[in-house]
Amino acid sequence: MRMPGRIWRLQAAMVLALLLLVSGCVPALPGFTTPAPTPTPTPTPAPDTETKDDVYIPAPVSGADELRSVADVVAKVKPSVVAISTEITTYDVFNRPWTQQTAGSGWIIREDGCIVTNSHVVEDATSVMVLLDDGREFEAETIRKDERTDIAVLKIPADNLPVAEIGDSSRLRIGDPLVAIGNSLGMGISATAGIASAVGVSLGASSGQTMLDLIQTDAAINPGNSGGPLVNAAGQVVGINSIKIAQVGVEGMGYAISINQAMPVIEELIEHGAVIRAWLGVWMYSVSPAIAARYDLHVDYGVLITDIVAGSPAERAGLEPGDVIVEFGTVEIRDTHHFTYAIHGLNIGDHVEIVFWRGEERSTTFATLEATPTG
Protein backbone atom coordinates (compact mmCIF):
# COMPACT_ATOMS: atom_id res chain seq x y z
CA MET A 1 0.00 0.00 0.00
CA ARG A 2 1.40 3.36 -0.93
CA MET A 3 1.89 5.85 1.94
CA PRO A 4 0.61 9.34 1.54
CA GLY A 5 3.45 11.83 0.99
CA ARG A 6 2.75 13.74 4.22
CA ILE A 7 3.15 10.65 6.38
CA TRP A 8 6.26 9.53 4.53
CA ARG A 9 7.96 12.88 5.02
CA LEU A 10 7.16 12.85 8.77
CA GLN A 11 8.68 9.40 9.23
CA ALA A 12 11.79 10.41 7.24
CA ALA A 13 12.27 13.42 9.53
CA MET A 14 12.02 11.22 12.62
CA VAL A 15 14.60 8.78 11.24
CA LEU A 16 16.97 11.66 10.45
CA ALA A 17 16.60 13.09 13.96
CA LEU A 18 17.36 9.69 15.47
CA LEU A 19 20.50 9.32 13.37
CA LEU A 20 21.70 12.79 14.36
CA LEU A 21 21.09 12.05 18.04
CA VAL A 22 23.05 8.79 17.87
CA SER A 23 25.94 10.50 16.09
CA GLY A 24 26.19 13.17 18.79
CA CYS A 25 24.88 16.06 16.66
CA VAL A 26 22.09 18.40 17.60
CA PRO A 27 19.99 19.61 14.65
CA ALA A 28 19.24 23.29 14.28
CA LEU A 29 15.59 24.07 14.79
CA PRO A 30 13.81 26.82 12.87
CA GLY A 31 13.69 30.08 14.82
CA PHE A 32 16.48 29.01 17.33
CA THR A 33 20.17 29.85 17.19
CA THR A 34 22.39 26.98 18.27
CA PRO A 35 25.04 28.28 20.72
CA ALA A 36 28.63 27.38 20.03
CA PRO A 37 29.66 24.50 22.28
CA THR A 38 31.88 25.40 25.23
CA PRO A 39 35.14 23.51 24.88
CA THR A 40 36.08 21.28 27.84
CA PRO A 41 39.29 22.66 29.33
CA THR A 42 42.26 20.33 29.31
CA PRO A 43 43.61 19.91 32.86
CA THR A 44 47.04 21.45 33.30
CA PRO A 45 49.38 18.81 34.78
CA ALA A 46 50.96 19.75 38.11
CA PRO A 47 54.64 20.53 37.82
CA ASP A 48 56.78 17.51 38.63
CA THR A 49 58.91 18.89 41.42
CA GLU A 50 59.93 15.50 42.83
CA THR A 51 62.77 13.61 41.26
CA LYS A 52 63.66 10.01 41.70
CA ASP A 53 66.45 11.02 44.06
CA ASP A 54 64.13 12.82 46.51
CA VAL A 55 63.25 11.15 49.82
CA TYR A 56 59.96 12.23 51.36
CA ILE A 57 60.00 13.10 55.03
CA PRO A 58 56.76 13.93 56.87
CA ALA A 59 56.38 17.37 58.40
CA PRO A 60 58.67 17.75 61.42
CA VAL A 61 57.05 17.74 64.80
CA SER A 62 58.60 21.03 65.82
CA GLY A 63 56.57 22.99 63.29
CA ALA A 64 59.72 24.16 61.52
CA ASP A 65 60.12 23.83 57.76
CA GLU A 66 60.89 20.27 56.71
CA LEU A 67 63.98 19.49 54.70
CA ARG A 68 63.79 17.66 51.40
CA SER A 69 65.76 14.58 52.30
CA VAL A 70 67.82 12.82 54.91
CA ALA A 71 70.88 14.16 53.10
CA ASP A 72 69.66 17.72 53.70
CA VAL A 73 69.13 16.93 57.39
CA VAL A 74 72.67 15.57 57.70
CA ALA A 75 74.13 18.53 55.77
CA LYS A 76 72.50 20.94 58.22
CA VAL A 77 73.56 19.16 61.41
CA LYS A 78 76.92 17.58 60.55
CA PRO A 79 79.05 20.77 60.93
CA SER A 80 78.04 20.89 64.62
CA VAL A 81 78.75 17.19 65.33
CA VAL A 82 82.13 16.22 66.76
CA ALA A 83 84.09 13.00 67.17
CA ILE A 84 85.46 12.36 70.66
CA SER A 85 88.40 10.10 71.45
CA THR A 86 89.53 9.32 74.98
CA GLU A 87 92.38 7.56 76.73
CA ILE A 88 91.71 5.54 79.86
CA THR A 89 94.31 3.88 82.06
CA THR A 90 93.37 0.32 82.92
CA TYR A 91 95.21 -2.60 84.49
CA ASP A 92 95.79 -6.14 83.27
CA VAL A 93 95.63 -9.32 85.33
CA PHE A 94 99.16 -8.66 86.59
CA ASN A 95 98.13 -5.14 87.74
CA ARG A 96 100.23 -3.54 85.01
CA PRO A 97 98.80 -0.26 83.63
CA TRP A 98 98.02 0.13 79.98
CA THR A 99 96.22 2.80 77.98
CA GLN A 100 92.86 1.99 76.41
CA GLN A 101 91.43 4.20 73.68
CA THR A 102 87.68 4.69 73.26
CA ALA A 103 85.49 6.67 70.87
CA GLY A 104 82.31 8.68 71.25
CA SER A 105 80.37 11.58 69.81
CA GLY A 106 79.15 15.01 70.79
CA TRP A 107 77.55 18.16 69.40
CA ILE A 108 78.19 21.87 69.76
CA ILE A 109 75.61 23.72 71.84
CA ARG A 110 77.40 27.09 72.12
CA GLU A 111 79.70 28.78 69.66
CA ASP A 112 82.26 29.47 72.41
CA GLY A 113 83.27 25.79 72.55
CA CYS A 114 80.68 24.11 74.80
CA ILE A 115 80.00 20.57 73.63
CA VAL A 116 77.38 18.09 74.84
CA THR A 117 78.09 14.36 75.09
CA ASN A 118 77.37 11.41 77.41
CA SER A 119 78.90 11.12 80.84
CA HIS A 120 79.99 7.54 80.21
CA VAL A 121 81.91 8.63 77.08
CA VAL A 122 84.39 10.62 79.20
CA GLU A 123 84.18 8.60 82.41
CA ASP A 124 87.63 7.98 83.99
CA ALA A 125 89.34 9.47 80.93
CA THR A 126 92.87 10.80 81.35
CA SER A 127 92.70 12.57 78.00
CA VAL A 128 89.71 13.78 75.93
CA MET A 129 90.29 14.95 72.35
CA VAL A 130 87.60 16.61 70.25
CA LEU A 131 87.76 16.50 66.44
CA LEU A 132 85.64 19.14 64.68
CA ASP A 133 83.96 18.71 61.32
CA ASP A 134 86.45 21.14 59.74
CA GLY A 135 89.36 18.91 60.74
CA ARG A 136 90.65 20.89 63.73
CA GLU A 137 91.34 18.96 66.94
CA PHE A 138 91.35 20.25 70.51
CA GLU A 139 91.85 18.77 73.94
CA ALA A 140 88.95 19.38 76.32
CA GLU A 141 89.90 21.96 78.95
CA THR A 142 86.87 21.37 81.19
CA ILE A 143 84.74 18.29 81.75
CA ARG A 144 81.52 18.51 83.74
CA LYS A 145 79.42 15.37 84.21
CA ASP A 146 76.08 14.30 85.59
CA GLU A 147 76.09 10.51 85.93
CA ARG A 148 72.41 10.44 86.90
CA THR A 149 71.30 11.53 83.42
CA ASP A 150 74.43 10.34 81.56
CA ILE A 151 75.08 13.88 80.33
CA ALA A 152 78.40 15.73 80.17
CA VAL A 153 79.50 19.13 78.90
CA LEU A 154 83.02 19.68 77.54
CA LYS A 155 84.75 23.01 76.92
CA ILE A 156 87.36 23.40 74.18
CA PRO A 157 89.44 26.53 73.37
CA ALA A 158 87.60 27.55 70.19
CA ASP A 159 85.18 30.29 69.13
CA ASN A 160 82.64 30.97 66.37
CA LEU A 161 81.71 27.32 66.10
CA PRO A 162 78.57 26.12 64.25
CA VAL A 163 75.80 25.46 66.79
CA ALA A 164 73.16 22.74 66.52
CA GLU A 165 69.54 23.89 66.57
CA ILE A 166 67.46 22.64 69.52
CA GLY A 167 64.03 21.10 68.88
CA ASP A 168 61.04 20.24 71.05
CA SER A 169 61.00 16.55 71.98
CA SER A 170 57.59 16.83 73.64
CA ARG A 171 56.01 17.06 70.18
CA LEU A 172 57.52 13.81 68.93
CA ARG A 173 55.02 11.18 67.83
CA ILE A 174 55.52 7.48 67.29
CA GLY A 175 56.43 7.10 63.64
CA ASP A 176 58.09 10.50 63.19
CA PRO A 177 61.35 10.27 61.19
CA LEU A 178 64.65 10.61 63.05
CA VAL A 179 68.31 10.65 62.10
CA ALA A 180 71.14 9.59 64.42
CA ILE A 181 74.49 11.21 63.67
CA GLY A 182 77.77 10.34 65.31
CA ASN A 183 81.20 8.75 65.33
CA SER A 184 79.97 5.21 64.82
CA LEU A 185 82.59 2.58 65.71
CA GLY A 186 85.16 5.40 65.89
CA MET A 187 85.34 5.47 62.09
CA GLY A 188 84.24 9.07 61.55
CA ILE A 189 80.93 10.87 61.43
CA SER A 190 78.11 8.91 59.80
CA ALA A 191 74.33 8.91 59.86
CA THR A 192 71.54 6.35 60.22
CA ALA A 193 67.83 6.99 59.71
CA GLY A 194 64.74 5.55 61.35
CA ILE A 195 61.62 6.53 63.23
CA ALA A 196 60.54 7.26 66.78
CA SER A 197 59.54 3.76 67.90
CA ALA A 198 58.36 4.92 71.32
CA VAL A 199 58.43 8.10 73.39
CA GLY A 200 58.37 8.74 77.13
CA VAL A 201 60.20 5.48 77.88
CA SER A 202 61.52 4.83 81.41
CA LEU A 203 64.51 2.60 82.16
CA GLY A 204 66.23 1.72 85.42
CA ALA A 205 69.64 3.26 86.03
CA SER A 206 72.29 3.06 88.75
CA SER A 207 72.07 4.43 92.28
CA GLY A 208 68.38 3.73 92.61
CA GLN A 209 67.40 6.20 89.91
CA THR A 210 65.19 5.81 86.85
CA MET A 211 65.98 7.47 83.54
CA LEU A 212 62.77 9.00 82.24
CA ASP A 213 61.42 10.45 79.03
CA LEU A 214 63.72 8.46 76.76
CA ILE A 215 63.16 8.19 73.02
CA GLN A 216 63.28 4.71 71.52
CA THR A 217 64.31 4.57 67.87
CA ASP A 218 65.07 1.92 65.30
CA ALA A 219 67.83 4.11 63.80
CA ALA A 220 71.00 2.07 64.27
CA ILE A 221 72.98 3.31 67.27
CA ASN A 222 76.34 1.58 67.56
CA PRO A 223 79.37 1.99 69.85
CA GLY A 224 80.79 5.43 69.17
CA ASN A 225 77.37 6.98 68.53
CA SER A 226 76.93 7.69 72.24
CA GLY A 227 76.67 11.41 72.90
CA GLY A 228 75.77 12.28 69.32
CA PRO A 229 72.54 14.06 68.39
CA LEU A 230 69.25 12.44 67.44
CA VAL A 231 67.56 14.94 65.12
CA ASN A 232 64.12 15.38 63.57
CA ALA A 233 63.21 16.06 59.95
CA ALA A 234 63.91 19.77 60.41
CA GLY A 235 67.49 19.08 61.49
CA GLN A 236 66.82 19.96 65.14
CA VAL A 237 68.27 18.05 68.08
CA VAL A 238 65.49 16.20 69.92
CA GLY A 239 67.62 13.66 71.75
CA ILE A 240 71.09 12.60 72.88
CA ASN A 241 71.99 9.04 71.93
CA SER A 242 72.76 7.27 75.18
CA ILE A 243 71.56 3.71 75.70
CA LYS A 244 71.68 0.76 73.33
CA ILE A 245 70.07 -2.51 74.37
CA ALA A 246 71.89 -5.28 72.57
CA GLN A 247 70.99 -8.82 73.47
CA VAL A 248 69.95 -11.99 71.71
CA GLY A 249 66.60 -11.58 69.99
CA VAL A 250 66.47 -7.78 70.42
CA GLU A 251 67.14 -5.50 67.47
CA GLY A 252 66.29 -1.95 66.59
CA MET A 253 66.04 -0.69 70.17
CA GLY A 254 68.33 2.32 70.46
CA TYR A 255 67.62 4.95 73.11
CA ALA A 256 68.23 8.66 73.44
CA ILE A 257 67.72 11.14 76.27
CA SER A 258 65.00 13.58 75.23
CA ILE A 259 66.31 17.10 74.75
CA ASN A 260 63.56 18.58 76.94
CA GLN A 261 64.76 16.37 79.80
CA ALA A 262 68.42 17.13 79.05
CA MET A 263 68.40 20.92 78.66
CA PRO A 264 67.94 21.82 82.37
CA VAL A 265 70.85 19.51 83.20
CA ILE A 266 73.02 20.97 80.43
CA GLU A 267 72.30 24.50 81.62
CA GLU A 268 73.15 23.55 85.22
CA LEU A 269 76.45 22.00 84.14
CA ILE A 270 77.39 25.03 82.05
CA GLU A 271 76.41 27.60 84.67
CA HIS A 272 77.24 25.83 87.95
CA GLY A 273 79.39 22.83 87.06
CA ALA A 274 77.20 20.23 88.76
CA VAL A 275 73.61 19.13 89.33
CA ILE A 276 72.62 18.37 92.91
CA ARG A 277 69.22 16.70 93.37
CA ALA A 278 67.08 15.43 96.17
CA TRP A 279 67.04 11.61 96.32
CA LEU A 280 64.72 8.94 97.71
CA GLY A 281 66.55 5.79 96.59
CA VAL A 282 64.01 3.64 94.74
CA TRP A 283 63.65 1.93 91.41
CA MET A 284 60.18 2.57 90.01
CA TYR A 285 57.76 1.52 87.29
CA SER A 286 54.63 3.33 86.14
CA VAL A 287 51.40 1.61 87.14
CA SER A 288 48.69 1.24 84.51
CA PRO A 289 45.47 -0.82 84.49
CA ALA A 290 47.37 -3.58 82.66
CA ILE A 291 50.22 -3.56 85.22
CA ALA A 292 47.72 -3.50 88.08
CA ALA A 293 45.92 -6.54 86.69
CA ARG A 294 49.16 -8.43 86.02
CA TYR A 295 50.57 -7.94 89.53
CA ASP A 296 47.23 -7.93 91.36
CA LEU A 297 47.63 -4.35 92.62
CA HIS A 298 44.85 -2.58 94.47
CA VAL A 299 45.30 0.66 92.46
CA ASP A 300 45.76 1.20 88.72
CA TYR A 301 47.91 4.34 88.91
CA GLY A 302 51.00 5.57 90.74
CA VAL A 303 54.56 4.21 90.78
CA LEU A 304 55.40 0.64 91.72
CA ILE A 305 58.61 0.28 93.76
CA THR A 306 60.63 -2.56 92.24
CA ASP A 307 63.77 -2.21 94.40
CA ILE A 308 65.20 -0.03 97.15
CA VAL A 309 68.79 1.08 97.77
CA ALA A 310 70.16 -0.10 101.11
CA GLY A 311 70.56 2.75 103.60
CA SER A 312 68.51 5.15 101.46
CA PRO A 313 65.79 7.52 102.71
CA ALA A 314 63.23 5.13 101.23
CA GLU A 315 64.51 2.23 103.34
CA ARG A 316 64.54 4.33 106.50
CA ALA A 317 60.96 5.43 105.74
CA GLY A 318 59.88 1.77 105.78
CA LEU A 319 59.05 1.50 102.07
CA GLU A 320 59.35 -1.93 100.47
CA PRO A 321 59.43 -3.39 96.95
CA GLY A 322 55.83 -3.91 95.84
CA ASP A 323 54.55 -0.69 97.43
CA VAL A 324 52.71 1.71 95.12
CA ILE A 325 53.29 5.41 95.80
CA VAL A 326 50.23 7.53 94.92
CA GLU A 327 51.11 10.81 96.67
CA PHE A 328 54.50 12.44 97.23
CA GLY A 329 54.46 15.65 99.21
CA THR A 330 51.57 17.67 97.85
CA VAL A 331 51.58 16.00 94.41
CA GLU A 332 49.34 13.15 93.29
CA ILE A 333 51.53 10.58 91.53
CA ARG A 334 50.07 9.02 88.39
CA ASP A 335 53.31 7.66 86.88
CA THR A 336 57.10 7.98 86.98
CA HIS A 337 57.01 11.34 85.23
CA HIS A 338 54.85 12.81 88.00
CA PHE A 339 57.20 11.40 90.63
CA THR A 340 60.31 12.81 88.96
CA TYR A 341 58.81 16.26 88.58
CA ALA A 342 57.59 16.13 92.19
CA ILE A 343 60.97 15.24 93.68
CA HIS A 344 62.83 17.69 91.45
CA GLY A 345 60.70 20.43 93.00
CA LEU A 346 62.01 19.59 96.47
CA ASN A 347 65.28 20.25 98.25
CA ILE A 348 67.82 18.14 100.08
CA GLY A 349 66.72 17.82 103.71
CA ASP A 350 63.00 18.25 102.99
CA HIS A 351 60.72 16.06 105.14
CA VAL A 352 58.18 14.62 102.71
CA GLU A 353 54.88 12.85 103.35
CA ILE A 354 54.45 9.73 101.19
CA VAL A 355 51.10 8.01 100.67
CA PHE A 356 51.32 4.46 99.34
CA TRP A 357 49.41 1.21 98.96
CA ARG A 358 50.72 -2.07 100.30
CA GLY A 359 48.37 -4.78 99.18
CA GLU A 360 44.85 -3.59 100.05
CA GLU A 361 46.02 -1.18 102.75
CA ARG A 362 46.59 2.54 102.18
CA SER A 363 49.37 3.89 104.41
CA THR A 364 51.39 7.05 105.07
CA THR A 365 55.06 7.49 105.93
CA PHE A 366 57.64 10.28 105.94
CA ALA A 367 61.11 10.46 104.38
CA THR A 368 63.91 13.01 104.69
CA LEU A 369 65.45 13.51 101.27
CA GLU A 370 69.20 13.31 100.75
CA ALA A 371 71.57 14.34 97.99
CA THR A 372 71.88 11.95 95.06
CA PRO A 373 74.97 9.74 95.54
CA THR A 374 77.82 10.69 93.22
CA GLY A 375 79.52 7.32 93.28
C-alpha positions as CSV (number, residue, x, y, z in Angstrom):
1,M,0.0,0.0,0.0
2,R,1.4,3.4,-0.9
3,M,1.9,5.8,1.9
4,P,0.6,9.3,1.5
5,G,3.5,11.8,1.0
6,R,2.8,13.7,4.2
7,I,3.1,10.7,6.4
8,W,6.3,9.5,4.5
9,R,8.0,12.9,5.0
10,L,7.2,12.9,8.8
11,Q,8.7,9.4,9.2
12,A,11.8,10.4,7.2
13,A,12.3,13.4,9.5
14,M,12.0,11.2,12.6
15,V,14.6,8.8,11.2
16,L,17.0,11.7,10.5
17,A,16.6,13.1,14.0
18,L,17.4,9.7,15.5
19,L,20.5,9.3,13.4
20,L,21.7,12.8,14.4
21,L,21.1,12.0,18.0
22,V,23.0,8.8,17.9
23,S,25.9,10.5,16.1
24,G,26.2,13.2,18.8
25,C,24.9,16.1,16.7
26,V,22.1,18.4,17.6
27,P,20.0,19.6,14.7
28,A,19.2,23.3,14.3
29,L,15.6,24.1,14.8
30,P,13.8,26.8,12.9
31,G,13.7,30.1,14.8
32,F,16.5,29.0,17.3
33,T,20.2,29.8,17.2
34,T,22.4,27.0,18.3
35,P,25.0,28.3,20.7
36,A,28.6,27.4,20.0
37,P,29.7,24.5,22.3
38,T,31.9,25.4,25.2
39,P,35.1,23.5,24.9
40,T,36.1,21.3,27.8
41,P,39.3,22.7,29.3
42,T,42.3,20.3,29.3
43,P,43.6,19.9,32.9
44,T,47.0,21.4,33.3
45,P,49.4,18.8,34.8
46,A,51.0,19.8,38.1
47,P,54.6,20.5,37.8
48,D,56.8,17.5,38.6
49,T,58.9,18.9,41.4
50,E,59.9,15.5,42.8
51,T,62.8,13.6,41.3
52,K,63.7,10.0,41.7
53,D,66.5,11.0,44.1
54,D,64.1,12.8,46.5
55,V,63.3,11.2,49.8
56,Y,60.0,12.2,51.4
57,I,60.0,13.1,55.0
58,P,56.8,13.9,56.9
59,A,56.4,17.4,58.4
60,P,58.7,17.8,61.4
61,V,57.0,17.7,64.8
62,S,58.6,21.0,65.8
63,G,56.6,23.0,63.3
64,A,59.7,24.2,61.5
65,D,60.1,23.8,57.8
66,E,60.9,20.3,56.7
67,L,64.0,19.5,54.7
68,R,63.8,17.7,51.4
69,S,65.8,14.6,52.3
70,V,67.8,12.8,54.9
71,A,70.9,14.2,53.1
72,D,69.7,17.7,53.7
73,V,69.1,16.9,57.4
74,V,72.7,15.6,57.7
75,A,74.1,18.5,55.8
76,K,72.5,20.9,58.2
77,V,73.6,19.2,61.4
78,K,76.9,17.6,60.6
79,P,79.0,20.8,60.9
80,S,78.0,20.9,64.6
81,V,78.8,17.2,65.3
82,V,82.1,16.2,66.8
83,A,84.1,13.0,67.2
84,I,85.5,12.4,70.7
85,S,88.4,10.1,71.4
86,T,89.5,9.3,75.0
87,E,92.4,7.6,76.7
88,I,91.7,5.5,79.9
89,T,94.3,3.9,82.1
90,T,93.4,0.3,82.9
91,Y,95.2,-2.6,84.5
92,D,95.8,-6.1,83.3
93,V,95.6,-9.3,85.3
94,F,99.2,-8.7,86.6
95,N,98.1,-5.1,87.7
96,R,100.2,-3.5,85.0
97,P,98.8,-0.3,83.6
98,W,98.0,0.1,80.0
99,T,96.2,2.8,78.0
100,Q,92.9,2.0,76.4
101,Q,91.4,4.2,73.7
102,T,87.7,4.7,73.3
103,A,85.5,6.7,70.9
104,G,82.3,8.7,71.3
105,S,80.4,11.6,69.8
106,G,79.1,15.0,70.8
107,W,77.6,18.2,69.4
108,I,78.2,21.9,69.8
109,I,75.6,23.7,71.8
110,R,77.4,27.1,72.1
111,E,79.7,28.8,69.7
112,D,82.3,29.5,72.4
113,G,83.3,25.8,72.6
114,C,80.7,24.1,74.8
115,I,80.0,20.6,73.6
116,V,77.4,18.1,74.8
117,T,78.1,14.4,75.1
118,N,77.4,11.4,77.4
119,S,78.9,11.1,80.8
120,H,80.0,7.5,80.2
121,V,81.9,8.6,77.1
122,V,84.4,10.6,79.2
123,E,84.2,8.6,82.4
124,D,87.6,8.0,84.0
125,A,89.3,9.5,80.9
126,T,92.9,10.8,81.4
127,S,92.7,12.6,78.0
128,V,89.7,13.8,75.9
129,M,90.3,15.0,72.4
130,V,87.6,16.6,70.2
131,L,87.8,16.5,66.4
132,L,85.6,19.1,64.7
133,D,84.0,18.7,61.3
134,D,86.4,21.1,59.7
135,G,89.4,18.9,60.7
136,R,90.6,20.9,63.7
137,E,91.3,19.0,66.9
138,F,91.4,20.3,70.5
139,E,91.9,18.8,73.9
140,A,89.0,19.4,76.3
141,E,89.9,22.0,79.0
142,T,86.9,21.4,81.2
143,I,84.7,18.3,81.8
144,R,81.5,18.5,83.7
145,K,79.4,15.4,84.2
146,D,76.1,14.3,85.6
147,E,76.1,10.5,85.9
148,R,72.4,10.4,86.9
149,T,71.3,11.5,83.4
150,D,74.4,10.3,81.6
151,I,75.1,13.9,80.3
152,A,78.4,15.7,80.2
153,V,79.5,19.1,78.9
154,L,83.0,19.7,77.5
155,K,84.8,23.0,76.9
156,I,87.4,23.4,74.2
157,P,89.4,26.5,73.4
158,A,87.6,27.6,70.2
159,D,85.2,30.3,69.1
160,N,82.6,31.0,66.4
161,L,81.7,27.3,66.1
162,P,78.6,26.1,64.2
163,V,75.8,25.5,66.8
164,A,73.2,22.7,66.5
165,E,69.5,23.9,66.6
166,I,67.5,22.6,69.5
167,G,64.0,21.1,68.9
168,D,61.0,20.2,71.1
169,S,61.0,16.6,72.0
170,S,57.6,16.8,73.6
171,R,56.0,17.1,70.2
172,L,57.5,13.8,68.9
173,R,55.0,11.2,67.8
174,I,55.5,7.5,67.3
175,G,56.4,7.1,63.6
176,D,58.1,10.5,63.2
177,P,61.3,10.3,61.2
178,L,64.6,10.6,63.1
179,V,68.3,10.7,62.1
180,A,71.1,9.6,64.4
181,I,74.5,11.2,63.7
182,G,77.8,10.3,65.3
183,N,81.2,8.8,65.3
184,S,80.0,5.2,64.8
185,L,82.6,2.6,65.7
186,G,85.2,5.4,65.9
187,M,85.3,5.5,62.1
188,G,84.2,9.1,61.5
189,I,80.9,10.9,61.4
190,S,78.1,8.9,59.8
191,A,74.3,8.9,59.9
192,T,71.5,6.4,60.2
193,A,67.8,7.0,59.7
194,G,64.7,5.5,61.4
195,I,61.6,6.5,63.2
196,A,60.5,7.3,66.8
197,S,59.5,3.8,67.9
198,A,58.4,4.9,71.3
199,V,58.4,8.1,73.4
200,G,58.4,8.7,77.1
201,V,60.2,5.5,77.9
202,S,61.5,4.8,81.4
203,L,64.5,2.6,82.2
204,G,66.2,1.7,85.4
205,A,69.6,3.3,86.0
206,S,72.3,3.1,88.8
207,S,72.1,4.4,92.3
208,G,68.4,3.7,92.6
209,Q,67.4,6.2,89.9
210,T,65.2,5.8,86.9
211,M,66.0,7.5,83.5
212,L,62.8,9.0,82.2
213,D,61.4,10.5,79.0
214,L,63.7,8.5,76.8
215,I,63.2,8.2,73.0
216,Q,63.3,4.7,71.5
217,T,64.3,4.6,67.9
218,D,65.1,1.9,65.3
219,A,67.8,4.1,63.8
220,A,71.0,2.1,64.3
221,I,73.0,3.3,67.3
222,N,76.3,1.6,67.6
223,P,79.4,2.0,69.9
224,G,80.8,5.4,69.2
225,N,77.4,7.0,68.5
226,S,76.9,7.7,72.2
227,G,76.7,11.4,72.9
228,G,75.8,12.3,69.3
229,P,72.5,14.1,68.4
230,L,69.2,12.4,67.4
231,V,67.6,14.9,65.1
232,N,64.1,15.4,63.6
233,A,63.2,16.1,59.9
234,A,63.9,19.8,60.4
235,G,67.5,19.1,61.5
236,Q,66.8,20.0,65.1
237,V,68.3,18.0,68.1
238,V,65.5,16.2,69.9
239,G,67.6,13.7,71.8
240,I,71.1,12.6,72.9
241,N,72.0,9.0,71.9
242,S,72.8,7.3,75.2
243,I,71.6,3.7,75.7
244,K,71.7,0.8,73.3
245,I,70.1,-2.5,74.4
246,A,71.9,-5.3,72.6
247,Q,71.0,-8.8,73.5
248,V,70.0,-12.0,71.7
249,G,66.6,-11.6,70.0
250,V,66.5,-7.8,70.4
251,E,67.1,-5.5,67.5
252,G,66.3,-1.9,66.6
253,M,66.0,-0.7,70.2
254,G,68.3,2.3,70.5
255,Y,67.6,5.0,73.1
256,A,68.2,8.7,73.4
257,I,67.7,11.1,76.3
258,S,65.0,13.6,75.2
259,I,66.3,17.1,74.8
260,N,63.6,18.6,76.9
261,Q,64.8,16.4,79.8
262,A,68.4,17.1,79.1
263,M,68.4,20.9,78.7
264,P,67.9,21.8,82.4
265,V,70.9,19.5,83.2
266,I,73.0,21.0,80.4
267,E,72.3,24.5,81.6
268,E,73.1,23.6,85.2
269,L,76.4,22.0,84.1
270,I,77.4,25.0,82.0
271,E,76.4,27.6,84.7
272,H,77.2,25.8,87.9
273,G,79.4,22.8,87.1
274,A,77.2,20.2,88.8
275,V,73.6,19.1,89.3
276,I,72.6,18.4,92.9
277,R,69.2,16.7,93.4
278,A,67.1,15.4,96.2
279,W,67.0,11.6,96.3
280,L,64.7,8.9,97.7
281,G,66.5,5.8,96.6
282,V,64.0,3.6,94.7
283,W,63.7,1.9,91.4
284,M,60.2,2.6,90.0
285,Y,57.8,1.5,87.3
286,S,54.6,3.3,86.1
287,V,51.4,1.6,87.1
288,S,48.7,1.2,84.5
289,P,45.5,-0.8,84.5
290,A,47.4,-3.6,82.7
291,I,50.2,-3.6,85.2
292,A,47.7,-3.5,88.1
293,A,45.9,-6.5,86.7
294,R,49.2,-8.4,86.0
295,Y,50.6,-7.9,89.5
296,D,47.2,-7.9,91.4
297,L,47.6,-4.4,92.6
298,H,44.8,-2.6,94.5
299,V,45.3,0.7,92.5
300,D,45.8,1.2,88.7
301,Y,47.9,4.3,88.9
302,G,51.0,5.6,90.7
303,V,54.6,4.2,90.8
304,L,55.4,0.6,91.7
305,I,58.6,0.3,93.8
306,T,60.6,-2.6,92.2
307,D,63.8,-2.2,94.4
308,I,65.2,0.0,97.2
309,V,68.8,1.1,97.8
310,A,70.2,-0.1,101.1
311,G,70.6,2.7,103.6
312,S,68.5,5.1,101.5
313,P,65.8,7.5,102.7
314,A,63.2,5.1,101.2
315,E,64.5,2.2,103.3
316,R,64.5,4.3,106.5
317,A,61.0,5.4,105.7
318,G,59.9,1.8,105.8
319,L,59.1,1.5,102.1
320,E,59.3,-1.9,100.5
321,P,59.4,-3.4,97.0
322,G,55.8,-3.9,95.8
323,D,54.5,-0.7,97.4
324,V,52.7,1.7,95.1
325,I,53.3,5.4,95.8
326,V,50.2,7.5,94.9
327,E,51.1,10.8,96.7
328,F,54.5,12.4,97.2
329,G,54.5,15.7,99.2
330,T,51.6,17.7,97.8
331,V,51.6,16.0,94.4
332,E,49.3,13.2,93.3
333,I,51.5,10.6,91.5
334,R,50.1,9.0,88.4
335,D,53.3,7.7,86.9
336,T,57.1,8.0,87.0
337,H,57.0,11.3,85.2
338,H,54.9,12.8,88.0
339,F,57.2,11.4,90.6
340,T,60.3,12.8,89.0
341,Y,58.8,16.3,88.6
342,A,57.6,16.1,92.2
343,I,61.0,15.2,93.7
344,H,62.8,17.7,91.4
345,G,60.7,20.4,93.0
346,L,62.0,19.6,96.5
347,N,65.3,20.2,98.2
348,I,67.8,18.1,100.1
349,G,66.7,17.8,103.7
350,D,63.0,18.3,103.0
351,H,60.7,16.1,105.1
352,V,58.2,14.6,102.7
353,E,54.9,12.8,103.3
354,I,54.4,9.7,101.2
355,V,51.1,8.0,100.7
356,F,51.3,4.5,99.3
357,W,49.4,1.2,99.0
358,R,50.7,-2.1,100.3
359,G,48.4,-4.8,99.2
360,E,44.8,-3.6,100.0
361,E,46.0,-1.2,102.7
362,R,46.6,2.5,102.2
363,S,49.4,3.9,104.4
364,T,51.4,7.1,105.1
365,T,55.1,7.5,105.9
366,F,57.6,10.3,105.9
367,A,61.1,10.5,104.4
368,T,63.9,13.0,104.7
369,L,65.4,13.5,101.3
370,E,69.2,13.3,100.8
371,A,71.6,14.3,98.0
372,T,71.9,11.9,95.1
373,P,75.0,9.7,95.5
374,T,77.8,10.7,93.2
375,G,79.5,7.3,93.3
